[in-house]
Amino acid sequence: MKMHDKPARSRILIVDDLPGNIKVLAELLKDDYDISMTTNGQDALRLAHSGTLELILLDIVMPGMDGLEVCRRLRENPRTRGIPIIFVTGQGDTEDEARGFAVGAVDYITKPFSAPIVRARVKTHLGLKLAREQIEKSNQEIRHLNDNLVAVLSEQKKANELLDRANQFIRSTFGRYMSEDVVATILDSPDGLRLGGEKREVTVMMSDLRGFTLLSERRAPEEVVTMLNRYLEVMTEILLKYNGTIIEFMGDGILALFGAPISRPDDPQRAVACALAMQLAMQQVNAANRANGFPEFLMGVGLNTGMVVAGNIGSDKRTKYGVVGSAINLTARIESLTVGGEVLISDVTAKACGTLIAVEQSWEVMPKGAGRPLTVHQVSGIGGAYNLHLPKREKIPLHPLPTPIVASFRVMEGKHAGITTHSGTLVALSPPKAEILSDLRAERLSNVQVALYDDQDRMITRDLYAKVLDEDDGDGRQTIHFTSTPTEAEQFFQQILKVNPVA
């Protein structure tokens, strides 16, 4: 190749029955790749047989031949068997994902997708394809060298150089998208690519944005992706700075580990410091949101230390570095207790950190499915070399309402509201908090769906969500903290407080 020649661009096929989805993906990738597009499975098969495709982004639900059938046929044909296929679909259930991998997909991206994730997955699988080809080429050369025993020493040196070049290529490819520790473990260990894992103690982190799911249903997809990308970019930089291993992005949620694949003595303390740094960085994220006319968010972070099995999980066709164990489920329960803007940690993590951390408050809860109470601690800072502290929250007194706001409440059961509706009123208000009077009698830190009504008994919204902050003392009064407030509720509260200003 001449010095002034540009390297050949990989050709990618995008298959989706909705032209709008194709356009979004094409805009993300067109600067780096040659893009082909089609809206049906038959054309996809025809284009794949042209022999010039390097990767396919494939929707599942399409009229006529669906994506699963397209993938199955491509895998059956020797000419197209080696083309990496990534499903990009709105079907996000575990069973749907399993069906996709069963027919031969190499990856699975759920809509609405994040631009960095799409780019990273495309680059990773193109890199994998090239790496496999280079390794196969290297293996062929090595086999040829082994047949020529006349010059064993010199030929072995050549073989080692070939393998070193292949490993270096893999490092440079995967190092952009995976933790360096994970890449090193896979390449430096003779068994690094085998399925299986090992037991080890880690500190697990889970984070989540309050109200993002509701907002994503009400905003344009481009705005949702822009906000999500900005948030994930900031958080990823912090996690890598504190040597956290990012296991997965779950929409607006993040699952990360401290202690695998590399264990360090300060894993719990470093995890707490990282969580505090992430909370402090939300000021930067929200400042950018305000500048672009987007809403601000609160993030909840939960930490827990315990034994897990960490390692390569999956099948021979697709493997990822993952983690399983009850410590993961307990971390999810702790994170679900956060109102937003908080870092909650388990008692095990708190004891591992000792006097280094500042605990604002502690309490016991009884998580569903747990056999005994769980002690959680709200951390506001960490000393030592980390020296990170969250700003003190200003305590705003609740403003009594001369005319209570009529409301109804339903306790959330997982992601769905319960069937029992409780009537009541909001008797005091200072967003994001309110005092309610009702027959709700919900346990502390329960999540509730709130429906609001005006003085003409017209519904304002049923998409207001809150967390109960205290137990009912027998008078039917409880304090709630809004965790997701739609625009119509914000405007309604502003009108109420304008008519009844705070004294």
C-alpha positions as CSV (number, residue, x, y, z in Angstrom):
1,M,0.0,0.0,0.0
2,K,1.4,3.4,-0.9
3,M,2.0,5.9,1.9
4,H,-0.8,8.2,0.7
5,D,-3.4,5.5,0.3
6,K,-6.2,5.3,2.9
7,P,-6.9,2.0,4.6
8,A,-9.9,0.1,3.3
9,R,-13.1,0.8,5.3
10,S,-15.2,-2.0,6.6
11,R,-18.6,-2.5,5.1
12,I,-21.6,-2.8,7.5
13,L,-25.1,-3.8,6.6
14,I,-28.0,-2.3,8.7
15,V,-31.3,-4.2,8.5
16,D,-34.5,-2.7,10.1
17,D,-38.0,-2.4,8.8
18,L,-38.2,1.2,10.1
19,P,-36.2,3.6,8.0
20,G,-35.9,6.0,11.0
21,N,-34.0,3.4,13.0
22,I,-31.7,2.8,10.0
23,K,-31.0,6.5,9.7
24,V,-30.0,6.9,13.3
25,L,-27.6,3.9,13.1
26,A,-26.2,5.1,9.8
27,E,-25.5,8.6,11.2
28,L,-23.6,7.0,14.1
29,L,-21.3,4.9,11.9
30,K,-21.0,6.6,8.5
31,D,-17.8,8.5,9.4
32,D,-15.9,5.3,10.0
33,Y,-17.5,2.6,7.8
34,D,-19.2,2.1,4.4
35,I,-22.9,1.5,5.1
36,S,-25.4,-0.6,3.3
37,M,-29.1,-0.6,4.2
38,T,-32.2,-2.7,3.7
39,T,-35.6,-3.0,5.3
40,N,-36.3,-6.7,4.8
41,G,-34.7,-10.1,5.4
42,Q,-34.6,-11.3,1.8
43,D,-32.5,-8.3,0.7
44,A,-30.3,-8.9,3.7
45,L,-29.5,-12.5,2.5
46,R,-28.8,-11.3,-1.0
47,L,-26.4,-8.5,0.2
48,A,-24.7,-10.9,2.6
49,H,-24.0,-13.3,-0.3
50,S,-22.2,-10.5,-2.2
51,G,-19.1,-11.5,-0.1
52,T,-18.0,-7.9,0.9
53,L,-19.8,-7.5,4.2
54,E,-17.8,-7.3,7.5
55,L,-20.6,-7.0,10.0
56,I,-24.5,-6.9,10.2
57,L,-26.7,-4.9,12.5
58,L,-30.0,-6.8,12.4
59,D,-33.5,-6.0,13.8
60,I,-35.5,-9.0,15.1
61,V,-39.1,-8.0,14.6
62,M,-39.7,-7.5,10.8
63,P,-42.6,-8.4,8.5
64,G,-42.1,-11.5,6.4
65,M,-38.7,-13.1,7.4
66,D,-37.8,-12.0,10.9
67,G,-34.2,-11.3,12.1
68,L,-33.9,-14.7,13.9
69,E,-34.6,-16.6,10.6
70,V,-32.2,-14.3,8.7
71,C,-29.4,-15.0,11.3
72,R,-30.1,-18.8,11.2
73,R,-29.8,-18.9,7.4
74,L,-26.6,-16.9,7.3
75,R,-25.0,-19.3,9.9
76,E,-26.0,-22.3,7.8
77,N,-24.3,-21.0,4.7
78,P,-20.4,-21.5,4.7
79,R,-20.0,-18.3,2.7
80,T,-21.7,-16.1,5.3
81,R,-21.1,-18.1,8.5
82,G,-18.2,-15.9,9.6
83,I,-20.0,-12.5,9.4
84,P,-20.6,-11.1,12.9
85,I,-24.3,-10.4,13.5
86,I,-25.4,-8.0,16.3
87,F,-29.1,-7.9,17.1
88,V,-30.4,-4.3,17.7
89,T,-33.9,-4.7,18.9
90,G,-36.5,-3.4,21.3
91,Q,-37.0,-6.9,22.7
92,G,-34.9,-6.9,25.9
93,D,-36.1,-9.9,27.9
94,T,-33.6,-12.5,28.9
95,E,-35.4,-15.2,26.8
96,D,-35.3,-12.9,23.7
97,E,-31.6,-12.4,24.2
98,A,-31.1,-16.2,24.7
99,R,-32.9,-16.9,21.4
100,G,-30.7,-14.4,19.6
101,F,-27.5,-16.0,20.8
102,A,-28.9,-19.5,20.1
103,V,-29.3,-18.8,16.3
104,G,-25.7,-17.4,16.2
105,A,-25.7,-13.7,17.0
106,V,-22.4,-12.5,18.6
107,D,-24.0,-9.6,20.6
108,Y,-27.3,-8.1,21.5
109,I,-28.1,-4.3,21.9
110,T,-31.5,-3.2,23.3
111,K,-33.3,-0.1,22.1
112,P,-33.1,2.7,23.0
113,F,-29.4,2.3,22.5
114,S,-26.4,4.4,23.6
115,A,-24.2,5.7,20.8
116,P,-20.9,4.8,22.6
117,I,-22.1,1.3,23.2
118,V,-23.1,0.8,19.5
119,R,-19.7,2.1,18.3
120,A,-17.8,0.1,20.9
121,R,-19.6,-3.1,20.1
122,V,-19.2,-2.7,16.3
123,K,-15.5,-1.9,16.7
124,T,-15.0,-4.8,19.2
125,H,-16.6,-7.4,16.9
126,L,-14.8,-6.1,13.8
127,G,-11.6,-6.3,15.8
128,L,-12.5,-9.8,16.9
129,K,-13.1,-10.9,13.3
130,L,-9.8,-9.4,12.2
131,A,-8.0,-10.9,15.2
132,R,-9.4,-14.4,14.5
133,E,-8.3,-14.0,10.9
134,Q,-4.8,-13.0,12.0
135,I,-4.6,-15.7,14.6
136,E,-5.7,-18.3,12.0
137,K,-3.1,-17.0,9.6
138,S,-0.5,-17.2,12.4
139,N,-1.6,-20.7,13.2
140,Q,-1.3,-21.8,9.6
141,E,2.2,-20.4,9.5
142,I,3.1,-22.1,12.8
143,R,1.8,-25.4,11.5
144,H,3.9,-25.0,8.4
145,L,6.9,-24.1,10.5
146,N,6.5,-27.2,12.6
147,D,6.6,-29.4,9.5
148,N,10.0,-28.0,8.7
149,L,12.2,-29.4,11.5
150,V,15.4,-28.4,9.8
151,A,15.5,-24.9,11.3
152,V,13.5,-25.4,14.5
153,L,15.1,-22.7,16.6
154,S,14.9,-19.9,14.0
155,E,11.4,-20.9,13.0
156,Q,10.2,-21.0,16.6
157,K,11.4,-17.5,17.0
158,K,9.4,-16.4,14.0
159,A,6.4,-18.2,15.4
160,N,6.7,-16.4,18.7
161,E,7.0,-13.0,16.9
162,L,3.8,-13.8,15.0
163,L,1.9,-14.7,18.3
164,D,3.3,-11.6,20.0
165,R,2.0,-9.4,17.1
166,A,-1.5,-11.1,17.3
167,N,-1.7,-10.6,21.1
168,Q,-0.6,-7.0,20.7
169,F,-3.3,-6.4,18.1
170,I,-5.9,-7.8,20.5
171,R,-4.7,-5.6,23.3
172,S,-4.9,-2.5,21.2
173,T,-8.3,-3.4,20.0
174,F,-10.0,-4.5,23.2
175,G,-8.2,-2.0,25.4
176,R,-10.4,0.8,24.3
177,Y,-13.6,-0.9,25.4
178,M,-12.7,-3.2,28.3
179,S,-10.9,-2.7,31.6
180,E,-7.2,-3.2,31.0
181,D,-7.2,-5.8,33.9
182,V,-9.8,-7.9,32.0
183,V,-7.8,-7.8,28.8
184,A,-4.6,-8.7,30.6
185,T,-6.2,-11.6,32.4
186,I,-7.6,-13.0,29.2
187,L,-4.3,-12.8,27.3
188,D,-1.7,-13.5,29.9
189,S,-3.4,-16.6,31.3
190,P,-3.2,-19.8,29.3
191,D,-6.8,-20.5,30.3
192,G,-7.9,-16.8,29.9
193,L,-10.4,-17.5,27.1
194,R,-12.0,-20.6,28.7
195,L,-15.4,-20.5,30.2
196,G,-15.6,-20.6,34.0
197,G,-14.8,-18.4,37.0
198,E,-13.4,-18.2,40.5
199,K,-14.8,-17.3,43.9
200,R,-13.5,-14.1,45.3
201,E,-14.6,-11.3,47.6
202,V,-15.5,-8.1,45.8
203,T,-17.3,-4.8,46.4
204,V,-20.2,-4.5,44.1
205,M,-21.5,-1.1,42.9
206,M,-24.9,-0.4,41.3
207,S,-26.1,3.0,40.3
208,D,-29.3,4.3,38.7
209,L,-30.8,7.6,37.6
210,R,-34.1,8.5,39.3
211,G,-36.9,9.2,36.8
212,F,-35.0,8.4,33.7
213,T,-37.3,5.7,32.5
214,L,-40.3,8.0,32.6
215,L,-38.4,10.8,30.9
216,S,-37.2,8.5,28.1
217,E,-40.9,7.7,27.3
218,R,-41.7,11.4,27.0
219,R,-38.6,12.8,25.1
220,A,-37.4,12.4,21.6
221,P,-35.0,9.4,21.2
222,E,-32.1,11.8,20.1
223,E,-32.5,13.8,23.3
224,V,-32.6,10.7,25.5
225,V,-29.5,9.2,23.9
226,T,-27.6,12.6,24.2
227,M,-28.4,12.8,27.9
228,L,-27.5,9.2,28.5
229,N,-24.3,9.3,26.6
230,R,-23.1,12.4,28.5
231,Y,-23.9,10.8,31.8
232,L,-22.2,7.4,31.0
233,E,-19.1,9.2,29.6
234,V,-18.5,11.1,32.8
235,M,-19.2,8.0,35.0
236,T,-17.0,5.7,33.0
237,E,-14.0,8.1,33.3
238,I,-14.5,8.1,37.1
239,L,-14.9,4.3,37.4
240,L,-11.7,3.7,35.4
241,K,-9.8,6.3,37.4
242,Y,-10.7,4.3,40.6
243,N,-9.8,0.9,39.0
244,G,-13.4,-0.2,38.9
245,T,-14.3,-3.0,36.4
246,I,-17.4,-2.1,34.5
247,I,-19.5,-5.2,34.0
248,E,-22.5,-3.8,32.3
249,F,-24.5,-0.7,31.3
250,M,-28.2,-1.4,32.0
251,G,-29.9,1.5,30.3
252,D,-29.2,4.3,32.7
253,G,-27.9,1.8,35.3
254,I,-24.3,0.8,35.9
255,L,-23.0,-2.5,37.4
256,A,-19.3,-2.4,38.4
257,L,-16.9,-4.4,40.6
258,F,-13.9,-3.6,42.8
259,G,-11.8,-6.6,43.4
260,A,-12.1,-8.6,40.1
261,P,-10.3,-9.6,38.0
262,I,-7.6,-7.9,40.1
263,S,-7.9,-7.9,43.9
264,R,-6.5,-5.0,45.9
265,P,-6.4,-4.4,49.7
266,D,-8.3,-1.2,49.5
267,D,-11.2,-2.4,47.2
268,P,-14.1,-1.4,49.6
269,Q,-12.6,2.0,50.4
270,R,-11.8,2.7,46.8
271,A,-15.4,1.7,45.8
272,V,-16.9,4.2,48.4
273,A,-14.5,7.0,47.2
274,C,-15.6,6.2,43.6
275,A,-19.3,6.4,44.5
276,L,-18.8,9.8,46.2
277,A,-16.8,11.1,43.2
278,M,-19.6,10.0,40.9
279,Q,-22.2,11.8,43.0
280,L,-20.1,15.0,43.0
281,A,-19.8,14.7,39.2
282,M,-23.6,14.8,38.8
283,Q,-23.2,18.6,39.2
284,Q,-21.2,18.6,36.0
285,V,-23.7,16.3,34.3
286,N,-26.7,18.5,35.3
287,A,-24.9,21.7,34.4
288,A,-24.6,20.4,30.9
289,N,-28.3,19.3,30.9
290,R,-29.4,22.8,32.0
291,A,-27.3,24.4,29.3
292,N,-29.0,22.3,26.6
293,G,-32.5,22.7,28.0
294,F,-32.7,19.2,29.4
295,P,-34.0,18.2,32.9
296,E,-31.7,17.5,35.8
297,F,-31.3,14.1,37.4
298,L,-30.5,12.5,40.8
299,M,-28.5,9.3,41.0
300,G,-28.6,6.6,43.6
301,V,-25.6,4.4,44.3
302,G,-25.6,1.2,46.3
303,L,-22.5,-0.7,47.5
304,N,-22.1,-4.2,49.1
305,T,-19.1,-6.4,49.8
306,G,-19.4,-10.2,49.5
307,M,-18.4,-13.4,47.8
308,V,-19.2,-13.8,44.1
309,V,-18.2,-16.0,41.2
310,A,-16.4,-13.8,38.6
311,G,-15.0,-15.0,35.3
312,N,-15.8,-15.7,31.6
313,I,-19.5,-16.5,31.3
314,G,-21.5,-17.4,28.2
315,S,-21.0,-20.0,25.4
316,D,-18.4,-21.0,22.9
317,K,-19.9,-18.5,20.4
318,R,-20.1,-15.5,22.8
319,T,-18.3,-14.9,26.1
320,K,-18.2,-11.9,28.4
321,Y,-16.5,-11.2,31.7
322,G,-19.3,-11.3,34.3
323,V,-20.2,-12.0,37.9
324,V,-22.9,-14.0,39.7
325,G,-23.9,-14.4,43.3
326,S,-26.2,-13.3,46.1
327,A,-24.0,-10.3,46.8
328,I,-25.2,-8.9,43.5
329,N,-28.9,-9.2,44.4
330,L,-28.3,-7.6,47.8
331,T,-26.5,-4.7,46.2
332,A,-29.5,-4.2,43.9
333,R,-31.8,-4.1,47.0
334,I,-29.5,-1.5,48.7
335,E,-29.5,0.7,45.6
336,S,-33.3,0.5,45.4
337,L,-33.5,2.1,48.8
338,T,-31.8,5.3,47.7
339,V,-33.9,8.4,47.1
340,G,-31.4,10.1,44.9
341,G,-28.1,11.9,45.5
342,E,-27.2,9.3,48.1
343,V,-24.5,6.6,48.6
344,L,-25.9,3.7,50.6
345,I,-23.6,0.9,51.7
346,S,-24.0,-2.4,53.5
347,D,-22.8,-3.1,57.0
348,V,-20.0,-5.4,55.6
349,T,-18.7,-2.6,53.4
350,A,-18.9,-0.1,56.3
351,K,-16.9,-2.3,58.6
352,A,-14.3,-2.8,55.9
353,C,-13.9,1.0,55.6
354,G,-13.8,1.6,59.4
355,T,-13.3,5.1,60.6
356,L,-12.3,6.4,57.2
357,I,-15.9,7.1,56.2
358,A,-18.4,9.6,57.5
359,V,-21.8,8.0,58.1
360,E,-24.8,10.4,58.0
361,Q,-27.3,7.9,59.3
362,S,-27.9,4.1,59.6
363,W,-31.0,2.0,59.8
364,E,-32.3,-1.5,59.5
365,V,-34.6,-2.7,56.7
366,M,-36.1,-6.1,55.8
367,P,-35.6,-6.7,52.1
368,K,-38.1,-8.9,50.3
369,G,-36.8,-12.5,50.3
370,A,-34.2,-11.9,53.0
371,G,-34.2,-14.0,56.1
372,R,-33.0,-11.2,58.5
373,P,-32.9,-7.4,58.7
374,L,-30.3,-5.6,56.6
375,T,-28.3,-2.6,58.1
376,V,-27.6,0.1,55.6
377,H,-25.5,3.2,56.1
378,Q,-25.8,6.6,54.3
379,V,-22.2,7.8,53.6
380,S,-21.5,11.5,53.2
381,G,-17.7,11.4,52.9
382,I,-14.4,9.5,53.1
383,G,-11.1,10.8,54.5
384,G,-7.5,9.7,54.1
385,A,-5.9,10.1,50.7
386,Y,-9.4,10.3,49.1
387,N,-10.7,13.3,51.0
388,L,-14.1,13.4,49.3
389,H,-17.3,14.8,50.9
390,L,-20.8,15.5,49.6
391,P,-22.2,19.0,50.3
392,K,-24.6,19.1,53.2
393,R,-28.2,19.1,52.2
394,E,-30.3,22.1,53.2
395,K,-33.3,21.0,55.3
396,I,-36.4,22.7,53.9
397,P,-39.4,22.7,56.2
398,L,-42.6,21.4,54.7
399,H,-45.1,24.2,53.9
400,P,-48.7,23.4,55.3
401,L,-51.4,23.7,52.6
402,P,-54.6,25.5,53.6
403,T,-56.4,23.4,51.0
404,P,-55.0,19.9,50.8
405,I,-54.3,18.3,47.4
406,V,-56.5,15.3,46.7
407,A,-54.4,12.3,45.8
408,S,-54.4,8.5,45.6
409,F,-51.5,6.1,46.2
410,R,-50.5,2.6,45.0
411,V,-47.5,0.7,46.5
412,M,-45.1,-0.4,43.8
413,E,-44.4,-4.1,43.5
414,G,-41.1,-4.2,41.6
415,K,-41.6,-2.1,38.4
416,H,-45.4,-2.3,38.6
417,A,-48.0,-0.6,40.8
418,G,-50.1,-2.8,43.1
419,I,-53.8,-3.3,42.5
420,T,-54.9,-1.6,45.8
421,T,-55.6,2.1,45.6
422,H,-55.3,4.2,48.8
423,S,-57.1,7.5,49.0
424,G,-55.7,10.6,50.7
425,T,-54.3,14.1,50.4
426,L,-51.1,16.1,50.4
427,V,-51.3,18.3,53.5
428,A,-47.9,19.9,53.4
429,L,-45.5,20.5,50.5
430,S,-41.9,21.6,49.8
431,P,-40.8,19.8,46.6
432,P,-39.2,17.3,46.4
433,K,-40.9,16.3,49.7
434,A,-44.5,16.3,50.9
435,E,-46.5,15.1,53.9
436,I,-49.5,12.9,53.1
437,L,-52.6,12.0,55.1
438,S,-54.1,8.6,54.0
439,D,-54.8,5.0,54.7
440,L,-51.6,4.0,52.9
441,R,-49.7,2.7,56.0
442,A,-46.7,1.9,53.8
443,E,-43.4,0.7,55.2
444,R,-40.4,3.0,55.2
445,L,-38.6,3.3,51.9
446,S,-41.5,1.7,50.0
447,N,-42.0,3.1,46.5
448,V,-45.4,4.5,45.6
449,Q,-47.2,5.7,42.6
450,V,-49.1,9.0,43.2
451,A,-52.1,10.3,41.3
452,L,-52.9,14.0,41.7
453,Y,-56.3,15.8,41.3
454,D,-57.2,19.4,41.1
455,D,-60.1,21.1,43.1
456,Q,-62.5,20.0,40.3
457,D,-61.5,16.4,40.8
458,R,-59.7,16.3,37.4
459,M,-56.6,14.2,37.3
460,I,-53.3,16.1,36.9
461,T,-51.1,13.0,36.5
462,R,-50.7,9.5,37.6
463,D,-47.0,9.3,36.7
464,L,-45.7,10.9,39.9
465,Y,-43.5,8.5,41.9
466,A,-42.2,8.8,45.4
467,K,-40.4,6.9,48.3
468,V,-41.9,6.8,51.8
469,L,-39.4,8.3,54.3
470,D,-40.9,7.3,57.6
471,E,-43.3,4.9,59.3
472,D,-46.9,5.9,60.1
473,D,-47.2,6.8,63.8
474,G,-50.9,5.9,63.9
475,D,-52.2,9.3,62.7
476,G,-52.2,8.4,59.0
477,R,-49.4,10.9,58.3
478,Q,-46.2,10.0,56.4
479,T,-43.5,12.0,54.6
480,I,-42.7,11.1,51.0
481,H,-39.9,12.1,48.7
482,F,-40.6,12.5,45.0
483,T,-38.2,10.4,42.9
484,S,-39.7,11.0,39.5
485,T,-41.8,14.2,38.9
486,P,-43.4,14.7,35.4
487,T,-43.7,18.2,34.0
488,E,-47.4,18.5,34.7
489,A,-46.9,17.7,38.4
490,E,-44.1,20.3,38.6
491,Q,-46.3,23.0,37.0
492,F,-49.2,22.0,39.3
493,F,-47.0,22.3,42.4
494,Q,-45.7,25.7,41.2
495,Q,-49.3,27.0,40.9
496,I,-50.2,25.7,44.4
497,L,-47.2,27.3,46.0
498,K,-47.8,30.6,44.1
499,V,-51.3,30.8,45.5
500,N,-50.1,29.7,49.0
501,P,-46.5,31.2,49.2
502,V,-44.1,30.0,51.9
503,A,-44.3,32.4,54.9
